[in-house]
Amino acid sequence: MSLFNEDKRELGKEGMNEGDMEPSAAAGALSSPLPVQQSVLQQRYVRGEDEQPKVAHDRFEREEELPVIDLAVLACGSEHDKSNCRLRMLRACQEWGFFRLVNHSLPIHLMRQMDAAARRFFSLSLDEKLENKDPEGGTLGYCSGAQDGYNLQGYWQESLQFPGEKDTRKAFLDRTMQHNRNDFRDVMEEYCENVHKLAEKLTEHLAVALGLPSAHFSKNCSPSVVRFSFYPPCPDPASTLGVVPHTDAFVVTILQQDDVSGLQILKDGNWITVRTQPDTLIVNVGDMLQIWSNDILSSVVHRVVVNSESSRLTTALFFGPIPKIVIQPHSDLATAEHPLQKFRPFTFEEYMGTVERAELVGKDVLDSFRVYHTSIDEQVTNLAQLTEAISAK
Ligand SMILES: O=C(O)CCC(=O)C(=O)O
């Protein structure tokens, strides 16, 4: 039996937006959302042919499952077990960029409360939800996939997003969700505090596994963003996506899913659907950790597919660098396999500026910060080949 056993199907219908409804239903939607199921997917959600998902949300093709990391071993195992567990975590971050975390110390009752509070929010009418949109017109607060917002246009998704850093979050909440409807704010504060501690712990273990001082990442990081994503049932899931393929820009992401699957990871050219498993969390490496680790760890492309039966709700905390900190691979991490520092120094602020100007496409943003170390001889050869190719035209 799952933790999340509310009737999400009903909620999913109510969670639709005005623009998603048949015209007669849309007319009444602002005052009372009607449980109208759209029968045809509107054109703005139809992704290009090459993006349309061929692997459904409940297709688990490969026997291979995400590596599982047991945090209880790291908290109270023997030194030998701890060290093995850290190595497994390191390997998971190299080979998968993702792992499932069990015995994670995040109180189960808090996960349940957070899920219920977010679910209640998404079941509000559209005009109530829109009261919580970003006053500055950005991506914070409530965004609906039907809005012409940054990167959200054409996603089959609604989201509720807040600054991760405590004081900034509080200031934002004071301007938007002052009412603390259904204790949402209180639950979120407690939830964020706990997930923040967990993110610190995980990055400390990863730093030790890489042979760095334990606080190497955590002392320069804080929660960057908290995002609740709601994916209503969709009339044509094979033509759209909840989130397009992307990597996360941050250091690590800690994701709580409900009992409906939809997250897919690109591994060895295949899309792998992540199974849902009650009480567990999914952790993934962000671009900043790949860069800070000199490419030893890997941020892996993932996407979200939706389905026609049930809504899906996830909560993600993105733990990232303090905006003005200079990011650069640690010099101790240059190895035979990962020689030199593979990325130029930059601030997270600069990186996010690049992300915001770009569409979320695979690893293009990360690659634009790479330094290509080529010898003078290689450069001369390249130049000669280039000149030859131009004169041959
Ligand atoms: O909702 C999910 O399963 C993942 C969402 C995600 O990848 C994102 O918000 O960046």
The ligand as an ORCA input file, in Angstrom:
! r2SCAN-3c Opt
* xyz 0 1
  O       8.912     15.474    -11.717
  C       9.862     14.737    -11.965
  O       9.820     13.501    -11.929
  C      11.198     15.347    -12.339
  C      11.108     16.821    -12.593
  C      12.371     17.394    -13.169
  O      13.169     16.719    -13.786
  C      12.625     18.828    -12.984
  O      11.760     19.534    -12.458
  O      13.743     19.271    -13.338
*
